[in-house]
Amino acid sequence: MDSFGKRLKQLRLNKELTQAQLGKIFNVTNVGVAKWESDDRFPDKGMLIKLADYFDVSIDYLLCRTDNPEAKTYKANVNGDEIEVEIHKNYPHDLSPEEVELLINQLRNVGFDVDKLIEKAKKEKNM
């Protein structure tokens, strides 16, 4: 199972950086990077944003909320069901759960079979 530390380590290795080199980029020690990678410590919000920007991934990817490094995960409650929607990280809008719910209802109102789409997405996720 993935963790923040495992993802960070893989991203660092993909860039062929040592812990010391990554630490220098972010003004932290190599020990600090090692603690992040072993999940002994966790960076603060500001550092998390910097790491996501540096590696060009979403914060949701770093936090293991999605396996797609380019997606941001939104949750909403639609008709009593909690659903998750992944939207490309460069989509220019930060959506609230209410806005996701409104968007889904608008899709339903113009004829999309949203329930069928949700079921299909659930099946694909479990494959």
N, C-alpha and C positions, 0 to 999 in steps of 0.2 A: 504494500500500500504506500502511495506517495505521501510525502510530508513536505512542509515548506523547506526544510533543510535539504532533503533529497533533490527537490526541484532546483534550489539555488545552486547546489553543487553541480548538477548536470548543466545548468546554464553557464556556470563559470568554466567548466571543462570544455563546453562547446566553443567558448571564446579563447580556449587555450591559455587561461590565466591561472596563476598560482593563488593560494589564499592571500599571500602577502601582496601580490599585485592588485587583487581586488580590494583588499584593505586600503592600500595606498590611494586608489581611485576614490574611495568613499571616506577617507580619513579615519579609518578604524584599524585596529591591529589585526594581524593574521590570526591571533587567538580569538578575537571577536568574531571573525568570519568562521573559524572552526566551530565555535559555539553555536552560531546560526545553523551551520550545516549539520551539526549533530543534534539539532533541536533542543539544545540546552538553554539557549537564549533566543529571544525574538526581537527583531528590530522595531523601533518605534514607527508610528504612522508616516512621518516625514521620510524616513529612510526607506520604508517599504515603497513609497511612491518613486523615490530616486532609483531604487533597484529595478522596479518595473519599467521605468523609462529607459534606463541604461540597457536592459536586456530586450527591450521592445516587446514586452509581454504585458498582459493585463494583471492587475493586482489579484483578480479572481483566480488567475492561473497560478500565481505564486502561492496563494492560500489554499490551493487544491479544491476550489469550488467548481472548477471546470478543467477538463483535460485539453481544451482548445486554448493555446496561448494567446489567441487573438480575439477571444470572446469575453464579454462581461455578462455575468449572470444576474438576472432580475427575478424576484419571486413575487407572486401575486396570488390572491385568493379569488377564484372564479367559481361561482355557484357552489361554494363550500369546499372546493378542491384546491389545494395549494399546488400551483404550477410554477415551474422554472422556465424562463426564456433566456436563451443565450443570444446576445446581440454583439456584432463586431465591435471591438474596443474603440475603433475610430469613428463609430457612429456619433454624430455631434451632439447628442442629447443625453443628459443624465435623466433617466426615468425613475419616478417614484413607483412604489407598488400600485398606487391608485392609478397612475398613468398607464402602467402595463395592463391593469384590469380594464381600463377604458379602451385601450387599443384593441384588446381581445374582443370586447363587446362590440366595438365598431366593425371589426372584421366579420363578426357574426351577423351584424345588421346588414352588411352588403352582400351576404350570401355565402361566406366561407363556412364550411363545416368545421368549426374550431374544435369541437369535441373529437372528431375523427383525426384531425391533425395532432391533437394532444395525445391520443391513444397511439398513433403511429410513432410519434416521437418517443413515447415511453417504451414501446417495443424495441425500437432501434437502440435506445440507451441500454437496454438489458441484454442485447445480443453480445 
